[in-house]
Amino acid sequence: MSFAIAAVVAIVYRLVNPYGWTLVLAGLGYPTSTVESVRIWLLSESNRWLPGGIWGYATRAVQAKRIGVPINVASGSMLVELLITLSAAIVVSLLGLLFHFKRFSSTFRELFSRRMDGDASWVVAVCMLVVCFGLVFVTRRKFSKKLDGLVKRFQLLNSVHFRWRPLISAMGYMVLMAGLNGCVNLSLLPAVGGEDSVPVLVMIAATATAWIVGFLAFFSPGGILVREATLAALLLPWLAYEAGITLAVLSRVAQLMAEVVCIALVLLFKPTRSPASGGLETT
C-alpha cells in the first residue's frame, strides 16, 4: 500500500513538474499552451535514456517549434530551467539540513570515530581527498565538454528579453516541486518500517540533496546508485542504512513506473486540431 501511494504521488509529480518549463518559456517572452508544453517535456524526457545523452534536449528543442518557440530560445530555456531547478533544490536542501545540523553532525561524527577508533581520521580524510581529485582528473574532459555546451546554450539567449515575474514564479514553483518529490519518499517510510522516524523537512531536504549529488555525478547515467547511496547516508541519523537503501531503490522504481505511465498517457491522449474552430482538442 505504501509503494502504491508513493507511485501515485510520483505520477502526480511527473505530470505537474513540466509546468515549470512553461513558466520559464513565459519568462523568456514566449507564453505557450500548458498542455502542449507539458506534453513536449514528457516526450523529450523519455529520450534521455538513449545513448549519447543529448536526445532529450534535442527532441525538446525541435518539438518546441510546434508551439511557436524558436530552436535557439528552446535550447536556452532548458538551461534556464535547469539552473532554476538546481537553485530550488539547493534552497530546500539548505533549509532542511541547517535546521537539523546538530543531529547530522553528531551522528556522522560518532560513526566516523567508531569506525576509526578516533586514531586515524586524518588517513580517511587524505583518502577522500585523493578519491575526489582522482574523479576530477578522470572526468575533467567530460566536465569541460559539458561546461562548454552550457555556455553555448546560454549565449543563444543574448537577444532574449527576460521577464522576471514568470521566472520568479518558476523558482517558487520548483521549490514546491522539490517538496512534492520528497513526499514520494515520505510515502515509502512505512514500507521500510520507518513510520514517523524521519521528519518531513529532513526527508524533503535529503531528497533534494541526493538529486543534486546525482545530477553532479555525470559519470553515472541518471545518477543511478550515487543518488540512492547519498539519500541513505543522509537518513542515517533517523534510519538504518539498509532501510535507507531499500527506500531509495523503491523510490527509483516508483519514479520509473511514473515515467512509463506518463508516457503512456501522453501517447494515448493526443491533442488534435478541430477543423471547425482551428483550436486544439484532446482525443
C-alpha positions as CSV (number, residue, x, y, z in Angstrom):
1,M,0.0,0.0,0.0
2,S,2.8,2.4,0.8
3,F,4.5,1.7,-2.5
4,A,1.2,2.2,-4.3
5,I,0.7,5.6,-2.6
6,A,4.3,6.6,-3.5
7,A,3.8,5.6,-7.1
8,V,0.6,7.7,-7.3
9,V,2.5,10.7,-5.8
10,A,5.3,10.1,-8.3
11,I,2.9,10.1,-11.2
12,V,1.3,13.4,-10.0
13,Y,4.8,14.9,-9.5
14,R,5.8,13.8,-13.0
15,L,2.7,15.3,-14.6
16,V,2.8,18.7,-12.9
17,N,6.6,19.2,-12.8
18,P,6.9,20.2,-16.5
19,Y,4.8,23.3,-15.9
20,G,8.0,24.8,-14.6
21,W,9.3,24.8,-18.2
22,T,6.1,26.6,-19.3
23,L,6.8,29.4,-16.8
24,V,10.4,29.6,-18.0
25,L,9.2,30.0,-21.6
26,A,6.9,32.8,-20.5
27,G,9.8,34.4,-18.7
28,L,11.7,34.4,-22.0
29,G,8.8,36.1,-23.8
30,Y,7.2,33.0,-25.3
31,P,3.9,32.1,-23.4
32,T,2.7,28.8,-24.6
33,S,-0.1,26.3,-24.2
34,T,0.4,24.4,-20.9
35,V,-1.0,21.1,-22.3
36,E,1.3,21.2,-25.4
37,S,4.4,22.3,-23.5
38,V,3.9,19.7,-20.8
39,R,3.4,17.0,-23.5
40,I,6.6,18.0,-25.3
41,W,8.5,18.0,-22.0
42,L,7.3,14.5,-21.1
43,L,8.0,13.1,-24.5
44,S,11.5,14.6,-24.7
45,E,12.5,13.5,-21.2
46,S,11.7,9.9,-22.1
47,N,14.5,10.1,-24.7
48,R,17.2,10.9,-22.2
49,W,17.9,7.2,-21.7
50,L,19.1,6.9,-25.3
51,P,22.9,6.6,-25.8
52,G,24.6,9.9,-26.2
53,G,22.7,11.9,-23.5
54,I,21.6,14.6,-26.0
55,W,18.3,13.2,-27.3
56,G,16.2,14.6,-24.6
57,Y,17.4,18.1,-25.2
58,A,17.4,17.8,-28.9
59,T,13.9,16.4,-29.1
60,R,12.5,19.2,-26.9
61,A,14.3,21.9,-28.9
62,V,12.9,20.6,-32.2
63,Q,9.4,19.9,-30.9
64,A,9.2,23.4,-29.4
65,K,8.9,24.8,-32.9
66,R,5.3,23.4,-33.0
67,I,4.3,25.8,-30.2
68,G,6.0,28.8,-31.7
69,V,9.3,28.7,-29.8
70,P,12.4,29.1,-31.9
71,I,15.1,26.4,-31.5
72,N,17.7,28.7,-30.0
73,V,15.2,30.0,-27.4
74,A,14.0,26.5,-26.6
75,S,17.6,25.3,-26.2
76,G,18.4,28.2,-24.0
77,S,15.2,27.7,-22.0
78,M,16.3,24.3,-20.9
79,L,19.5,25.7,-19.4
80,V,17.4,28.4,-17.5
81,E,15.0,25.6,-16.4
82,L,18.0,23.6,-15.2
83,L,19.5,26.5,-13.2
84,I,16.2,27.3,-11.6
85,T,15.6,23.7,-10.7
86,L,19.1,23.4,-9.2
87,S,18.7,26.6,-7.3
88,A,15.3,25.5,-5.9
89,A,16.9,22.1,-4.8
90,I,19.7,24.0,-3.1
91,V,17.3,26.2,-1.2
92,V,15.3,23.2,0.0
93,S,18.4,21.3,0.9
94,L,20.0,24.1,2.9
95,L,16.8,24.8,4.8
96,G,16.3,21.2,5.9
97,L,19.9,20.4,6.6
98,L,20.6,23.6,8.6
99,F,17.5,23.1,10.8
100,H,18.8,19.6,11.8
101,F,22.6,20.3,11.5
102,K,23.3,19.2,15.1
103,R,21.7,15.8,14.6
104,F,23.6,15.3,11.3
105,S,26.9,16.4,12.7
106,S,26.7,14.4,15.9
107,T,25.6,11.2,14.1
108,F,28.3,11.4,11.4
109,R,31.0,12.3,14.0
110,E,30.0,9.3,16.1
111,L,30.0,6.9,13.1
112,F,33.4,8.3,11.9
113,S,35.1,8.0,15.3
114,R,33.6,4.5,15.9
115,R,34.9,3.2,12.6
116,M,38.4,4.7,13.0
117,D,38.6,4.3,16.8
118,G,39.5,8.0,16.9
119,D,43.1,7.5,15.8
120,A,43.3,7.5,12.0
121,S,40.8,10.2,11.0
122,W,43.5,12.0,9.0
123,V,44.1,8.9,6.9
124,V,40.4,8.8,5.9
125,A,40.5,12.5,5.1
126,V,43.5,12.1,2.9
127,C,41.9,9.1,1.1
128,M,38.7,11.0,0.5
129,L,40.7,13.9,-1.0
130,V,42.7,11.6,-3.2
131,V,39.5,9.9,-4.5
132,C,37.9,13.4,-5.1
133,F,40.9,14.6,-7.0
134,G,41.1,11.3,-8.9
135,L,37.4,11.6,-10.0
136,V,38.0,15.2,-11.1
137,F,41.1,14.2,-13.1
138,V,39.4,11.3,-14.8
139,T,36.3,13.2,-15.7
140,R,37.9,16.6,-16.5
141,R,37.4,16.3,-20.3
142,K,33.8,15.3,-20.0
143,F,33.2,18.1,-17.5
144,S,34.9,20.6,-19.7
145,K,32.8,19.5,-22.7
146,K,29.5,19.8,-20.7
147,L,30.5,23.2,-19.4
148,D,31.3,24.4,-23.0
149,G,27.9,23.2,-24.1
150,L,26.1,25.1,-21.3
151,V,28.0,28.3,-22.1
152,K,27.0,28.0,-25.8
153,R,23.4,27.4,-24.9
154,F,23.3,30.4,-22.6
155,Q,24.8,32.6,-25.4
156,L,21.7,31.7,-27.5
157,L,19.6,33.9,-25.2
158,N,21.7,37.1,-25.8
159,S,18.8,38.6,-27.8
160,V,16.0,37.5,-25.5
161,H,14.3,39.9,-23.1
162,F,13.8,38.3,-19.7
163,R,10.6,38.7,-17.9
164,W,11.4,38.3,-14.2
165,R,7.9,37.8,-12.8
166,P,7.3,34.5,-14.6
167,L,10.9,33.4,-13.8
168,I,10.5,34.2,-10.1
169,S,7.2,32.2,-10.2
170,A,9.1,29.4,-11.8
171,M,11.6,29.4,-8.9
172,G,8.8,29.3,-6.4
173,Y,7.0,26.5,-8.3
174,M,10.2,24.4,-8.5
175,V,10.6,24.8,-4.7
176,L,7.1,23.3,-4.3
177,M,8.1,20.5,-6.7
178,A,11.1,19.7,-4.6
179,G,8.8,19.4,-1.7
180,L,6.4,17.1,-3.7
181,N,9.3,15.0,-4.8
182,G,10.3,14.5,-1.1
183,C,6.7,13.3,-0.4
184,V,7.4,10.3,-2.7
185,N,10.0,9.1,-0.2
186,L,7.9,10.1,2.8
187,S,5.1,7.8,1.5
188,L,7.6,4.9,1.4
189,L,8.6,5.1,5.1
190,P,6.0,2.6,6.3
191,A,7.3,0.1,3.7
192,V,10.7,0.0,5.4
193,G,9.5,0.2,9.0
194,G,10.3,3.8,9.5
195,E,6.9,5.4,10.2
196,D,7.3,8.7,11.9
197,S,11.1,8.2,12.2
198,V,12.2,10.9,9.7
199,P,10.9,14.5,10.0
200,V,9.1,15.8,6.9
201,L,11.6,18.6,6.4
202,V,14.6,16.3,6.6
203,M,13.1,13.9,4.1
204,I,12.4,16.7,1.6
205,A,15.9,18.2,2.1
206,A,17.6,14.8,1.9
207,T,15.7,14.0,-1.4
208,A,16.7,17.4,-2.9
209,T,20.4,16.9,-1.8
210,A,20.5,13.4,-3.2
211,W,19.1,14.8,-6.5
212,I,21.8,17.5,-6.6
213,V,24.6,14.9,-5.9
214,G,23.2,12.6,-8.5
215,F,23.0,15.4,-11.1
216,L,26.6,16.4,-10.5
217,A,27.8,12.8,-10.7
218,F,27.7,13.0,-14.5
219,F,29.9,9.8,-14.7
220,S,26.7,7.9,-13.5
221,P,23.8,7.8,-16.0
222,G,20.8,9.4,-14.3
223,G,22.7,9.5,-11.1
224,I,22.0,5.8,-10.6
225,L,23.5,4.4,-7.3
226,V,25.0,7.7,-6.4
227,R,21.6,9.3,-5.7
228,E,20.5,6.2,-3.7
229,A,23.6,6.0,-1.6
230,T,23.5,9.7,-0.8
231,L,19.9,9.5,0.3
232,A,20.5,6.5,2.5
233,A,23.6,8.2,4.1
234,L,21.7,11.5,4.8
235,L,18.9,9.5,6.5
236,L,21.3,7.7,8.9
237,P,20.5,9.8,11.9
238,W,16.9,8.5,11.7
239,L,17.0,5.4,9.6
240,A,19.3,2.3,9.4
241,Y,21.5,2.3,6.2
242,E,19.8,-0.9,4.9
243,A,16.4,0.6,5.3
244,G,17.6,3.8,3.7
245,I,19.0,1.9,0.7
246,T,15.7,-0.1,0.4
247,L,13.7,3.1,0.5
248,A,15.9,4.8,-2.2
249,V,15.6,1.8,-4.5
250,L,11.8,1.6,-4.1
251,S,11.7,5.4,-4.8
252,R,13.7,4.9,-8.0
253,V,11.3,2.1,-9.1
254,A,8.2,4.2,-8.3
255,Q,9.6,7.1,-10.4
256,L,10.4,4.8,-13.3
257,M,6.9,3.5,-13.2
258,A,5.6,7.0,-13.1
259,E,7.6,7.9,-16.2
260,V,6.2,4.9,-18.1
261,V,2.6,5.7,-17.0
262,C,3.0,9.4,-18.0
263,I,4.4,8.5,-21.4
264,A,1.5,6.1,-22.0
265,L,-0.9,8.9,-21.1
266,V,0.8,11.3,-23.5
267,L,0.7,8.8,-26.3
268,L,-3.0,7.9,-25.7
269,F,-4.3,11.4,-25.4
270,K,-3.1,13.4,-28.4
271,P,-4.2,17.0,-28.9
272,T,-5.7,17.4,-32.4
273,R,-6.9,20.4,-34.3
274,S,-10.6,20.8,-34.7
275,P,-11.5,21.6,-38.4
276,A,-14.4,23.8,-37.4
277,S,-12.7,26.1,-34.8
278,G,-9.0,25.5,-35.6
279,G,-8.4,25.1,-31.9
280,L,-6.8,22.3,-30.0
281,E,-8.9,19.5,-28.7
282,T,-7.9,16.4,-26.7
283,T,-8.8,13.0,-28.1
